[in-house]
Amino acid sequence: MPTTISTKEFASWEKQVQRSFLWIKNHQEQFWATVLTIGFVIVGIVFSFHRHFLQQEDAWTQLAQPQALLMQNQIDPAQKALEDWEKRFAKTDANTYALFLKADMLYQKKDFPGAATLYSELAQTGTPELIRPLALSAEGSAEEMAGQFSQAKTTFQHFLDKYPDHFLSASAYLSEARNAELSGNSPEAAALYDRFLILYPKSPWAEDIQKRVQKKA
């Protein structure tokens, strides 16, 4: 049912409205100053959000330049372009991907320890979280290329413990087995290869692994 306002309530409300208009009439300068201040605040907030949106969009657009240079194997120009990008957009949402790109540059420059360190940071704190398993896998690869086979094996094992159903899990099993073998732990490597064949019998690598296992037997 609709709410009924009594005559007494209506009269009270009417008096409040009249008092408000009377106050505005007697304090027009203060009233309009307040209205203008609120208006400026609202405009400022809208402008700030709009500027933030444009900066985020521009950050992604500009990040394409160092990425394209890196794909063309122009590492030094790519590094310079990324350094310029960081001066403008380091606080945007695209920064995580810029850090991943920076790690890729270090990898291509054969600074494998430096790349592994940066990948490790991204694997722990990268956002969005979907980038973390990619960084963890890349960390293991960088450690392997640096000759840190035992550490690489541990990293790939950590990957499998944390992301057993990830699309990179199959290659992580092979990487763990290979690094176990490279670090001199042949029994563990054989066990990991056997485990791989059980889990991924139809993998494109399965036939080669089977031959490798039979040859080692």
N, C-alpha and C positions, 0 to 999 in steps of 0.2 A: 504494500500500500504506500502511496506517496506520503512523505512527511509533511505534516501540517504545522505551519509557523503561527504561533499565537500572536495576538495583537500586541501584547506586552513585549515579546521577543522582537517583533518587527520594529517597534518604536525604539527599542534599545539599539538595534542595528542601524536604524536611520540616524540616530543621534551620533553614533560613532562615525558614520560617513560624513555627516555635517562637520564634526570636529576635525576630521582629516582634511576636508576641503578648506576649512578655515585656517588650519595650520599651514597648508600649502600657500594659501593666499598671503599670509603674513610672513612667510619665510620662502618666498619664491626663489631667491638667489641660492639659498642653501639646498632647496629641493632640486633645482635644475643642475646644480653642481654635482649632487649625488647621482642624479640620473645620468649625466654625462660621464661621470667616473665609472659607473657600472657599465655603460655602453662601451667605453674605451677598453675596459677589462675584457668584456665579451669579444670585442673585435681582436684584441691582442691574443686571446686564447685561440680563436679561430685561425688567425694568421700563423700562430706558432705551430698548430697542428698541420696546417697546409704546407708550411715550410719544411716541417719534419718529413711529411710524405714525399715532397719533391726531392729532398736530400736522399731519402732511402732509395727512391727510384733512380736517381742520378748515380748513386753508388754502384748499383748493379750494372747499369749501362757502362760506366767507366771501367769496371773491373774486367770487362770483356777484352780490353786492349792488351793488358799484360798476359792474359790467358791465351789470346791469339798469337802473341809473340812467342810465348813458350811452346805452343804447338808447332811453330815454325822453327823451333830450336834456336831462336834468337834470345839466348839466356840473359846476356848482359842488358840489352834494351828492355827485356821483360822485367828484370829486376829493378831497373831505373823507373819504369812506368809504375811498378807496384809501390815503390818508395814514394812517388808523387801521389799515388792514390791514398796511401796511408796518412799522409799529411792532411787530407781533406775528409776522409771517410772512416777513420779508424774506430769511431764510436757508433757506426751504423750496424744494422743487422747483418750486413754482408761481410763483416770483418772476419768471422769464423772461416768463411770460404777463402778469403784473402790469405789467412794464415795457412790454410791447407795448400794453397797455390804457392806460397812462400816455401813451404816444406818440399813441395815437388821441385821447385827450382834448386834448392840445396841438393836434392837427390840427383838431379840431372847434372849438377856441377861436381858430382861425386863427393860431396861433403856428407857422407852417409851418417856419421855420428850426429852432426848438426840436424839433419833431417829427422833422424830417429827421436831426438830430444823434442823437437817441435810436434811431431806426430804423437808422441806420448802425451804431451800437454793437451792436445785436441782429443785424444782418446779418453781422457779423464774429465774434461770440462767443456768440450765443444758443444755448441748449441746451433741448430736443433740436435737432439740426441741421436738421430739417424746417422749423423756424421761420425759418431764415436767408433762403431765397428770398422768403418772404412779406414779411420786413422790408426786403429790398433793393428789391423792387417798390414798397413803401410809401414808402421813402426817395425814389425817383425821382418819385413823385406829389407828395410834400411839396415837393420842390425845384421842380417845375414850378409848383405853386401859389404858391411864393415868388417866382416870376419868374426863377428861376435856370435858364434854358432850356438853356444849354450844359452845365451840370453835370448836369441831369436827363437829357439825351441820353447823356452819358457813363455815367451810372448804369444806364440801361436797356441800353446796349451791354454793360456789365459783366455785367448779369443774363443776357443772351443768350449771352455767352461762357461763363459758368459753369454755366448751367442751360438748355441749348438744348432739352431735351425736357420741360421743366416745363409744367404746364397753363396757366401764365400767360405762356408765351412769345409766343403770338399777340398778346395785348394789349401786351406789351413791345415788339414790332416796331412796332405802331401808335404807341405812346408815343414811341419813339425817333424815328420819322419826324416826328411832330407837333412834337416839341421841336427837331428839326433845322430844320423850317420856321419855327418861332417865333423861332429864333435867327438867321434870315436865310440859312440854307444850303439854298436851294431845290433845287439839283441833288442833294445828298445825300438830301434828303427824298423826291424823286421816285424815286431808286434804291431807297430803303428800301420805299416803297409798292409798287414793281414786285416786289421780293423777297418782300414779304408775299403778293401775289397768286399768286406761283409756289408758295409754301410752303403757303398756306391758301386754295385756290381755292373751297372750300365753306364758308368762314367766313361767319357772318351779317353781317359787316362788308364782305365782298368786293365786293358790288354797289355800295355807296356809295363805296368806295375806287376802284373802276374808273371810276365817273363823275367822281370828283375828279381822277384822273389824266388822263382824256380832256379834262376842262375846262382843265387846266393846260397841255396839249400845244399 
